[in-house]
Structure formats: structure tokens, C-alpha cells
């Protein structure tokens, strides 16, 4: 829960009906798609904006989340831990907000 707790301190929004920030959604999308380009296309933002957002999260947490190789982005062990912590909550929030 270390990662989630640290992310929520700055990324948890209550006033605008968003329980997870765009950065959390972006992180999960990259993890699922495996490339910044595919994730950026799905999220309708530029790959450079997506990369900047992930650098912000990495800076906030003090760990590298992705291992870049060619066109791919593989989760590091810390990235995998964060994904495992966030994804169940992300699914719950996504399901709730779609209803």
C-alpha cells in the first residue's frame, strides 16, 4: 500500500467527481497496452505528454516504473507492484462511475 498511499496524497480528487487522477489512468493504460504510443492513442494525448506524466509519478514516488526497450514499455518490479496495488481499485471506481 506504500505506492497507493503516496500517490493518493497528491492525485486523489474529490471535488471534480474523479477518484483517480488522469495520471493513474495513464499509468494503467500504458501497463495494459505495453507501449506509450498505443496508450497515448487510446487516451487521445501525445506520447510526449504521456511520458511527461509518468516522469512526474516516478519523481513523486522516487522509483522507475517502466523499462523502455525499443517501442515497448515494460513494467519494472516497482511498476508491477504499483499496478497490482492500483488496478483492483481502478476497476472498482471505473465500474461505479460507468453505472
C-alpha positions as CSV (number, residue, x, y, z in Angstrom):
1,X,0.0,0.0,0.0
2,X,3.0,2.3,0.1
3,X,2.7,3.3,-3.5
4,X,-1.0,3.9,-3.4
5,X,-0.8,5.9,-0.2
6,X,1.9,8.2,-1.7
7,X,0.0,8.6,-5.0
8,X,-3.3,9.4,-3.3
9,X,-1.7,12.2,-1.3
10,X,-1.5,14.3,-4.5
11,X,-3.6,12.5,-7.1
12,X,-6.9,11.9,-5.2
13,X,-9.5,14.3,-6.4
14,X,-12.8,14.6,-4.6
15,X,-14.3,17.9,-5.9
16,X,-14.4,17.0,-9.6
17,X,-16.0,13.6,-9.4
18,X,-12.7,11.9,-10.3
19,X,-11.5,9.5,-7.7
20,X,-8.4,8.7,-9.7
21,X,-6.3,11.3,-11.4
22,X,-5.6,11.2,-15.1
23,X,-2.0,10.1,-14.2
24,X,-3.3,6.9,-12.6
25,X,-5.5,6.1,-15.6
26,X,-2.5,6.8,-17.9
27,X,-0.2,4.5,-15.9
28,X,-2.7,1.7,-16.0
29,X,-3.3,2.2,-19.8
30,X,0.4,2.1,-20.5
31,X,0.8,-1.1,-18.4
32,X,-2.0,-2.8,-20.3
33,X,-1.1,-1.7,-23.8
34,X,2.7,-2.1,-23.4
35,X,3.6,1.0,-25.4
36,X,3.4,4.7,-24.8
37,X,2.2,5.2,-28.4
38,X,-0.8,2.8,-28.1
39,X,-1.7,4.1,-24.7
40,X,-1.5,7.7,-26.0
41,X,-3.7,6.9,-28.9
42,X,-6.3,5.3,-26.6
43,X,-6.2,8.3,-24.2
44,X,-6.2,10.9,-27.1
45,X,-3.0,12.6,-25.9
46,X,0.5,12.8,-27.3
47,X,3.1,10.2,-26.4
48,X,5.4,13.0,-25.1
49,X,2.6,14.3,-22.7
50,X,2.1,10.8,-21.5
51,X,5.8,10.3,-20.9
52,X,6.0,13.6,-19.0
53,X,3.1,12.4,-16.8
54,X,4.9,9.2,-16.0
55,X,8.1,11.0,-15.2
56,X,6.1,13.1,-12.7
57,X,4.8,9.9,-11.0
58,X,8.2,8.4,-11.0
59,X,9.7,11.5,-9.4
60,X,6.9,11.6,-6.8
61,X,7.5,8.0,-5.8
62,X,11.2,8.0,-6.3
63,X,11.3,4.9,-8.4
64,X,11.4,3.9,-12.0
65,X,8.1,2.4,-13.2
66,X,8.9,1.4,-16.8
67,X,11.8,-0.2,-18.6
68,X,11.9,1.3,-22.1
69,X,13.0,-1.0,-24.9
70,X,12.6,0.0,-28.5
71,X,9.0,0.8,-28.9
72,X,7.8,-1.0,-25.8
73,X,7.4,-0.1,-22.1
74,X,7.7,-3.0,-19.7
75,X,6.9,-2.5,-16.1
76,X,9.8,-2.7,-13.7
77,X,9.3,-4.6,-10.4
78,X,8.2,-1.4,-8.8
79,X,5.9,-0.7,-11.6
80,X,4.4,-4.1,-11.3
81,X,3.9,-3.6,-7.6
82,X,2.1,-0.3,-8.2
83,X,0.0,-1.8,-10.9
84,X,-1.0,-4.7,-8.6
85,X,-2.0,-2.2,-5.9
86,X,-3.9,0.2,-8.1
87,X,-5.7,-2.0,-10.6
88,X,-8.3,-3.5,-8.3
89,X,-9.2,0.0,-7.0
90,X,-9.2,1.4,-10.6
91,X,-11.6,-1.4,-11.7
92,X,-14.0,-0.7,-8.8
93,X,-14.0,3.1,-9.5
94,X,-14.4,2.5,-13.2
95,X,-17.4,0.2,-12.7
96,X,-19.0,2.6,-10.2
97,X,-18.6,5.7,-12.4
98,X,-20.0,3.9,-15.5
99,X,-23.2,3.0,-13.7
